[in-house]
Amino acid sequence: MNEVWTLLTGRGLVESPRWHGDRLYFSDWSAGEVVAVDLAGHSEVIAHVESLPLCTAWLPDGRLVIVSSPNGRLLRREPDGSLVTYADLGQPGWNDIVVDGRGNAYVNRAGFNPMAGEAFKPGFVALVTADGSVRQVADDIAFPNGMAVTPDNATLIVADSYRHSLVAFDIGADGGLSNRRAWAELGEGTPDGICLDAQGAVWYADVPNQRCVRVAEGGAVLQTVGLDRGCFACALGGPDGTTLFMVAAEWRGMSELVAPGTGRVLATQVDVPGAGWP
């Protein structure tokens, strides 16, 4: 049984945890804030972006990129803390992002807005290269959520929440995707944010089942961390990479989202360190 401890509480819809340097960075979608917290629980707001979703990734040069969903832009945080446009995505409604070791950014978008009551339509993944160009590289993902890239920059894994599965693609030399395949069928598992470890397993956060689950390729469950509220995303980090950070809140559905003040940053110790991106 993994001991779970709380780093931070009193937040809203918490998402997109990313370990960088010696701190965990995460987004509070309810507050429109990107927050950094250290292992002692000291936190600071490093960016304000009124966006829902509000996901982030780190470029190889150490600068943070932020998905500004309502205006369809990727923003880059400069060393002085200012935000500039990194890429124009061409339309609103974007969700998660991962940047690989070569600086290629993969951003996904649902094909409909569930909060507005729109009819279902599958989503897709776009590639943003370092020169700011944008092109679609995958489609027919029912509801794309968390993404991760393997340490060799060769494989992109995408969580498809509605199909209860993880989907994998080969990454080409130009960043394009091919050889689509089911990486893991998860049964009742509903994957949201994901991360990879050094043994090639995926940890996925699960909101309706209030847990974080480690699975092998093919879907075998290797470990489960149960929580008392919905788990939206997870990340491996800490000094030796073996701290599993989980962001969780009380989910109330697409109309209300989460109960105010129930968002927490949680952590537990695991055996296998993180690998790849994010």
Protein Blocks (a to p, Z undefined) as FASTA:
>chain_A
ZZdddfbghiacdehiacehjaccdddfknopacdddfkopacdfbdcddddddddddfk
opacdddfknopacdddfkopacdfbdghiahiabdcddfkopacddddfbdfknopacd
ddddddddfkopacdfbehifbacdddddfklpaccdddfknopacdddddfkopaehia
cfbdghjaccfbddddfkopacdddfklopaddddehiiafbdcddfbdcfbdcdedjno
paccddddddebjklopaehiaccdddddfbdcehjZZ
